[in-house]
């Protein structure tokens, strides 16, 4: 049995690492796995905060027993009902049937929906606290971050915020559970951004509301249900969430395209190189024919310039590009500087569809689209350079505004 890890003087980490699942939610690639985190506060009353994915119940139960060391489990707080966190609940209750489930009004409905009638349920709100001995736990409702029943739990004694999925990331927790134990800082923040943009992204206004509630609390630790525990880098993760929730951006260009036979790649590189020569950095280029859309979405949340290219496919946009546009519209990412390009062997009619998309998003178009037929013939190279230079000028001039 591996040693039980302490988060602070009275809290234990009971998380597990998943290095087998290839896609989170059967949708988003997780090449570096996923951590499912759970926590136990020990006091006069012992409190478990969430469980883990049902696949890892046996290991989780062994950790819970070791941390309790024969003591009673008094409460199970459900901050988030999503099955990767509540999946083990029924089995845990079969071993600890006297534990009281602490839920809010919304999660109580979901509890009944997933598990039927459950005994020993305590419904709480933001106005109530849970006395457990040397402290009283507080609750912060966080609807639509990213489900309607989500809440945070705050431990005032340890000044620890248990934040459900908020401030989480893709990836396992390797070598240590705390942020300062990781050396891959840039990778970690990128995976936080990719997690936010793909999972939470459409709920920015709700995230802003709950952050205003949380910022009034003294916080020494943030314990998310995914990823590392935040201690030393709390200001950094809070700044990142402030930017993401407000759909803010920093200077940089994301060029996303797809191609069936490679012809559009030449035009994409021409545009990207022109922007880079004009002073834009970074320039991120994605070919969705071979790269996953989640990485492109993550960078579009981050950077101020977006250029999208598509071939004509069945008289419409390439399916992977249609998927990207749909996901961006759903997430309401705005404002951004915008440009687009396309091709078609006999009918490059994607320009109108990409123009319509930019107008629906209220993005600021920086130049006319570039369209070509079979190859980079005639003045298409010069048009590509002009598009890249126009985008660079816009990005370097300042922050985009919502187009009228």
C-alpha positions as CSV (number, residue, x, y, z in Angstrom):
1,X,0.0,0.0,0.0
2,X,1.4,3.4,-1.0
3,X,1.8,6.0,1.7
4,X,-1.2,8.4,2.2
5,X,-0.2,11.9,1.1
6,X,-1.2,14.9,3.3
7,X,-2.4,18.1,1.7
8,X,-2.0,20.0,4.9
9,X,-2.2,19.4,8.7
10,X,-5.7,17.8,8.5
11,X,-6.4,16.9,4.9
12,X,-5.4,13.8,3.0
13,X,-5.1,13.3,-0.8
14,X,-6.9,10.3,-2.1
15,X,-6.6,10.8,-5.8
16,X,-5.7,8.3,-8.6
17,X,-4.0,8.6,-11.9
18,X,-5.5,7.3,-15.1
19,X,-2.9,6.4,-17.7
20,X,-5.2,4.1,-19.7
21,X,-8.0,6.2,-21.0
22,X,-7.3,7.9,-24.4
23,X,-10.1,10.4,-24.5
24,X,-11.5,12.4,-21.6
25,X,-15.3,12.4,-21.9
26,X,-14.7,10.1,-24.9
27,X,-13.9,13.3,-26.8
28,X,-10.7,15.1,-25.8
29,X,-7.3,13.5,-26.2
30,X,-5.4,13.0,-23.0
31,X,-1.9,11.7,-24.1
32,X,-0.6,12.4,-20.7
33,X,-3.5,10.7,-18.8
34,X,-5.8,12.2,-16.2
35,X,-5.9,12.6,-12.5
36,X,-9.1,12.1,-10.5
37,X,-8.7,13.8,-7.1
38,X,-10.5,13.3,-3.9
39,X,-9.7,14.6,-0.4
40,X,-10.4,13.6,3.2
41,X,-10.6,16.2,6.1
42,X,-10.0,14.6,9.5
43,X,-11.5,16.3,12.5
44,X,-14.0,15.4,15.2
45,X,-16.1,14.6,12.1
46,X,-14.3,13.1,9.1
47,X,-15.3,14.5,5.7
48,X,-14.7,13.0,2.3
49,X,-14.8,15.5,-0.6
50,X,-16.0,13.7,-3.8
51,X,-14.9,10.3,-5.0
52,X,-13.2,9.1,-8.2
53,X,-14.1,7.3,-11.5
54,X,-15.6,3.9,-10.8
55,X,-12.8,2.2,-12.6
56,X,-10.5,3.0,-9.7
57,X,-12.8,2.3,-6.8
58,X,-10.8,-0.6,-5.3
59,X,-7.6,1.5,-5.1
60,X,-9.5,4.5,-3.9
61,X,-11.3,2.5,-1.1
62,X,-7.9,1.1,0.1
63,X,-6.6,4.7,0.4
64,X,-9.7,5.9,2.2
65,X,-9.5,3.0,4.7
66,X,-5.8,3.7,5.3
67,X,-6.4,7.5,5.9
68,X,-9.4,6.8,8.2
69,X,-7.3,4.3,10.2
70,X,-10.4,2.7,11.6
71,X,-12.3,5.9,12.3
72,X,-15.8,6.6,11.1
73,X,-16.6,8.4,7.9
74,X,-19.2,11.0,8.9
75,X,-19.8,13.0,5.7
76,X,-19.3,12.8,2.0
77,X,-19.5,16.3,0.3
78,X,-20.5,16.2,-3.3
79,X,-19.1,19.2,-5.1
80,X,-19.7,17.8,-8.5
81,X,-22.0,15.0,-9.7
82,X,-20.2,14.2,-13.0
83,X,-19.5,10.5,-13.1
84,X,-15.7,10.8,-13.2
85,X,-16.1,12.1,-9.6
86,X,-19.3,10.5,-8.3
87,X,-18.9,7.2,-10.1
88,X,-17.6,5.4,-7.0
89,X,-20.2,6.8,-4.7
90,X,-22.6,3.8,-4.5
91,X,-19.7,1.4,-3.7
92,X,-18.3,3.7,-1.1
93,X,-21.7,4.0,0.6
94,X,-21.9,0.2,0.6
95,X,-18.8,0.2,2.9
96,X,-19.8,3.3,4.8
97,X,-23.6,3.3,4.9
98,X,-23.9,5.6,7.8
99,X,-22.1,8.5,6.1
100,X,-24.2,11.6,5.4
101,X,-24.2,12.9,1.9
102,X,-23.8,16.7,1.8
103,X,-25.4,18.2,-1.3
104,X,-27.0,21.3,-2.6
105,X,-30.5,21.6,-4.1
106,X,-29.3,20.9,-7.7
107,X,-27.0,18.1,-6.8
108,X,-29.7,16.4,-4.7
109,X,-31.8,16.1,-7.8
110,X,-28.9,14.6,-9.7
111,X,-28.1,12.3,-6.9
112,X,-31.6,10.8,-7.1
113,X,-31.4,10.6,-10.8
114,X,-28.1,8.7,-10.8
115,X,-28.5,6.5,-7.7
116,X,-32.2,6.5,-6.8
117,X,-33.3,7.0,-3.2
118,X,-30.3,7.5,-0.9
119,X,-30.4,7.6,2.9
120,X,-28.7,10.2,5.1
121,X,-28.8,13.3,2.8
122,X,-28.1,16.8,4.1
123,X,-29.0,19.7,1.8
124,X,-26.9,22.8,2.3
125,X,-26.8,26.3,0.8
126,X,-24.3,29.2,0.8
127,X,-26.0,30.5,4.0
128,X,-25.2,27.3,5.9
129,X,-22.0,25.8,7.3
130,X,-21.1,22.3,8.3
131,X,-19.5,22.1,11.8
132,X,-17.0,19.3,12.0
133,X,-15.1,20.1,15.2
134,X,-12.4,22.7,15.0
135,X,-13.9,24.4,12.0
136,X,-17.1,24.9,10.1
137,X,-16.9,24.2,6.4
138,X,-18.5,26.8,4.1
139,X,-20.1,26.3,0.6
140,X,-20.0,28.4,-2.5
141,X,-22.5,27.6,-5.3
142,X,-20.8,27.6,-8.7
143,X,-23.5,26.8,-11.2
144,X,-22.4,26.1,-14.8
145,X,-18.8,25.7,-13.8
146,X,-19.4,23.6,-15.7
147,X,-22.6,21.7,-14.6
148,X,-25.6,23.4,-12.9
149,X,-25.1,21.7,-9.5
150,X,-21.4,22.5,-9.0
151,X,-20.3,24.0,-5.6
152,X,-17.0,24.8,-3.9
153,X,-16.2,23.9,-0.3
154,X,-14.0,26.1,1.8
155,X,-12.1,25.1,4.9
156,X,-11.4,28.3,6.9
157,X,-9.0,26.6,9.3
158,X,-6.6,25.4,6.6
159,X,-7.6,28.2,4.2
160,X,-8.2,25.6,1.5
161,X,-10.6,25.9,-1.4
162,X,-12.0,22.7,-2.9
163,X,-12.9,23.9,-6.3
164,X,-14.6,21.0,-8.1
165,X,-13.4,21.0,-11.8
166,X,-12.4,24.7,-11.7
167,X,-8.6,25.3,-11.9
168,X,-8.1,21.8,-13.2
169,X,-6.1,20.5,-16.0
170,X,-5.5,17.4,-18.2
171,X,-2.7,15.1,-17.3
172,X,-1.7,12.8,-14.4
173,X,-0.1,14.1,-11.2
174,X,3.4,12.7,-11.4
175,X,6.1,12.9,-8.7
176,X,4.1,15.1,-6.4
177,X,0.6,16.5,-5.9
178,X,1.6,20.2,-5.5
179,X,2.3,22.8,-8.3
180,X,5.8,23.5,-7.0
181,X,6.8,19.9,-7.4
182,X,6.4,20.2,-11.2
183,X,9.1,21.4,-13.5
184,X,7.0,21.5,-16.7
185,X,5.4,24.8,-15.9
186,X,4.6,25.9,-19.4
187,X,3.1,22.5,-20.3
188,X,1.0,22.5,-17.1
189,X,-0.5,25.9,-17.9
190,X,-1.1,24.9,-21.5
191,X,-3.1,21.9,-20.3
192,X,-5.0,24.1,-17.9
193,X,-5.9,26.3,-20.8
194,X,-6.9,23.4,-23.0
195,X,-9.0,21.9,-20.2
196,X,-10.8,25.2,-19.5
197,X,-11.3,26.1,-23.2
198,X,-12.8,22.7,-24.1
199,X,-14.7,21.8,-20.9
200,X,-15.7,25.1,-19.2
201,X,-15.2,27.6,-22.1
202,X,-18.7,28.5,-22.9
203,X,-19.5,29.5,-19.3
204,X,-17.2,32.5,-18.9
205,X,-19.7,34.8,-17.2
206,X,-20.5,32.1,-14.6
207,X,-16.8,31.6,-13.9
208,X,-16.4,35.3,-13.4
209,X,-19.3,35.4,-10.9
210,X,-17.9,32.6,-8.7
211,X,-14.4,34.0,-8.8
212,X,-15.7,37.2,-7.3
213,X,-17.1,35.1,-4.5
214,X,-13.9,33.2,-4.0
215,X,-11.6,36.2,-4.1
216,X,-12.9,37.5,-0.8
217,X,-11.5,34.4,1.0
218,X,-7.9,33.9,2.3
219,X,-6.6,31.0,0.2
220,X,-3.4,29.0,0.9
221,X,-4.4,26.1,-1.3
222,X,-6.7,25.3,-4.2
223,X,-7.7,21.7,-4.5
224,X,-9.2,20.9,-7.9
225,X,-10.7,17.6,-8.9
226,X,-8.2,17.3,-11.7
227,X,-4.5,18.2,-11.8
228,X,-2.1,19.6,-9.3
229,X,-2.9,21.3,-6.0
230,X,-2.2,25.0,-6.3
231,X,0.0,26.6,-3.6
232,X,2.9,28.7,-4.9
233,X,1.3,29.5,-8.2
234,X,-2.2,30.5,-7.0
235,X,-1.8,34.1,-8.4
236,X,-0.8,32.7,-11.8
237,X,-3.8,30.3,-12.1
238,X,-6.2,33.0,-10.9
239,X,-4.8,35.4,-13.5
240,X,-5.2,32.7,-16.2
241,X,-8.9,32.1,-15.2
242,X,-9.5,35.9,-15.2
243,X,-8.3,36.1,-18.7
244,X,-10.0,33.0,-20.0
245,X,-13.4,33.8,-18.3
246,X,-13.4,37.3,-19.8
247,X,-12.4,35.9,-23.3
248,X,-9.3,38.1,-23.1
249,X,-6.3,37.6,-25.2
250,X,-2.6,38.3,-25.7
251,X,-0.8,39.1,-28.9
252,X,-0.3,36.0,-31.1
253,X,-1.7,34.3,-34.2
254,X,-3.5,31.0,-34.5
255,X,-3.8,29.7,-38.1
256,X,-6.0,26.7,-38.4
257,X,-6.8,24.9,-41.6
258,X,-7.4,21.4,-43.0
259,X,-6.3,19.9,-46.3
260,X,-7.0,16.7,-48.2
261,X,-4.1,16.6,-50.6
262,X,-1.7,19.2,-49.2
263,X,-2.4,22.2,-51.6
264,X,-3.8,24.4,-48.9
265,X,-0.7,23.8,-46.7
266,X,1.4,25.9,-49.1
267,X,-0.9,28.9,-48.8
268,X,-1.2,28.4,-45.0
269,X,2.6,28.6,-44.7
270,X,2.8,31.6,-46.9
271,X,0.3,33.5,-44.6
272,X,2.0,32.3,-41.4
273,X,5.5,33.2,-42.5
274,X,4.4,36.7,-43.6
275,X,2.8,37.3,-40.2
276,X,6.0,36.1,-38.5
277,X,8.3,38.3,-40.7
278,X,6.1,41.2,-39.8
279,X,6.8,40.8,-36.1
280,X,4.0,38.5,-34.7
281,X,5.1,36.0,-32.2
282,X,4.0,33.3,-31.5
283,X,2.4,32.0,-34.6
284,X,0.6,28.7,-34.0
285,X,-0.4,26.6,-37.0
286,X,-2.7,23.6,-36.9
287,X,-3.8,21.2,-39.7
288,X,-7.0,19.6,-38.4
289,X,-6.7,16.8,-40.9
290,X,-4.0,15.4,-38.6
291,X,-4.2,17.4,-35.4
292,X,-6.9,17.4,-32.8
293,X,-9.3,20.4,-32.6
294,X,-8.9,20.7,-28.8
295,X,-5.4,22.2,-29.2
296,X,-6.5,24.8,-31.7
297,X,-9.4,25.8,-29.5
298,X,-7.1,26.2,-26.6
299,X,-4.8,28.6,-28.4
300,X,-7.7,30.5,-29.9
301,X,-8.9,31.2,-26.4
302,X,-5.4,32.6,-25.7
303,X,-4.3,34.7,-28.7
304,X,-5.8,37.7,-30.4
305,X,-5.5,36.7,-34.0
306,X,-7.3,33.9,-35.8
307,X,-7.0,32.8,-39.5
308,X,-9.0,29.9,-40.7
309,X,-8.6,28.0,-44.0
310,X,-10.7,25.3,-45.6
311,X,-11.0,23.4,-48.8
312,X,-14.4,23.0,-50.4
313,X,-15.8,19.6,-49.5
314,X,-19.2,18.4,-50.8
315,X,-19.9,22.0,-51.8
316,X,-19.3,23.1,-48.2
317,X,-16.6,23.4,-45.6
318,X,-14.3,20.6,-44.7
319,X,-15.9,18.6,-41.8
320,X,-13.1,19.2,-39.4
321,X,-13.3,22.9,-40.0
322,X,-17.1,22.8,-39.6
323,X,-16.5,21.1,-36.2
324,X,-14.1,23.9,-35.2
325,X,-16.5,26.6,-36.1
326,X,-19.3,25.0,-34.3
327,X,-17.3,24.6,-31.1
328,X,-16.1,28.2,-31.2
329,X,-19.6,29.5,-31.7
330,X,-20.8,27.4,-28.8
331,X,-18.0,28.9,-26.6
332,X,-18.7,32.5,-27.7
333,X,-15.0,33.4,-28.0
334,X,-14.9,37.1,-28.8
335,X,-13.4,39.5,-29.7
336,X,-10.6,38.4,-32.1
337,X,-8.9,39.7,-35.2
338,X,-9.9,37.5,-38.1
339,X,-8.9,36.4,-41.6
340,X,-9.7,33.4,-43.8
341,X,-8.7,31.5,-46.9
342,X,-9.8,28.6,-48.9
343,X,-9.6,26.5,-52.0
344,X,-11.6,24.2,-54.3
345,X,-10.6,22.3,-57.4
346,X,-13.4,23.9,-59.4
347,X,-15.6,25.9,-57.0
348,X,-13.8,27.5,-54.0
349,X,-17.1,28.7,-52.4
350,X,-16.0,28.4,-48.8
351,X,-15.2,32.1,-48.6
352,X,-18.8,33.1,-48.1
353,X,-19.3,30.5,-45.3
354,X,-16.2,31.6,-43.5
355,X,-17.2,35.3,-43.9
356,X,-20.6,34.5,-42.4
357,X,-18.9,32.8,-39.4
358,X,-16.7,35.8,-38.7
359,X,-19.8,38.1,-38.7
360,X,-21.7,35.8,-36.4
361,X,-18.8,35.8,-34.0
362,X,-18.5,39.6,-34.3
363,X,-14.8,39.3,-35.0
364,X,-12.8,42.1,-36.7
365,X,-11.9,41.1,-40.3
366,X,-8.4,42.4,-41.1
367,X,-8.3,41.8,-44.9
368,X,-10.1,40.2,-47.8
369,X,-10.1,36.4,-48.0
370,X,-7.7,34.6,-50.2
371,X,-9.3,31.9,-52.4
372,X,-7.6,29.8,-55.0
373,X,-8.4,26.9,-57.3
374,X,-6.1,24.0,-57.8
375,X,-2.8,25.5,-56.7
376,X,-0.8,28.7,-55.8
377,X,-0.9,30.1,-59.3
378,X,-0.9,33.7,-60.4
379,X,-1.0,36.3,-57.6
380,X,-2.2,33.9,-54.8
381,X,1.2,34.0,-53.0
382,X,1.1,37.8,-52.9
383,X,-2.5,37.7,-51.6
384,X,-1.4,35.3,-48.9
385,X,1.4,37.6,-47.9
386,X,-0.9,40.6,-47.7
387,X,-3.3,38.6,-45.5
388,X,-0.4,37.7,-43.1
389,X,0.9,41.2,-43.0
390,X,-2.6,42.7,-42.4
391,X,-3.1,40.3,-39.5
392,X,0.3,41.2,-38.1
393,X,-0.5,44.9,-38.3
394,X,-3.8,44.4,-36.5
395,X,-2.3,42.2,-33.7
396,X,0.6,44.5,-33.1
397,X,-1.7,47.5,-33.0
398,X,-3.5,46.4,-29.9
399,X,-6.5,44.5,-28.5
400,X,-9.4,43.5,-30.8
401,X,-12.8,45.0,-30.1
402,X,-16.2,43.4,-30.9
403,X,-17.1,44.2,-34.4
404,X,-20.2,46.3,-35.0
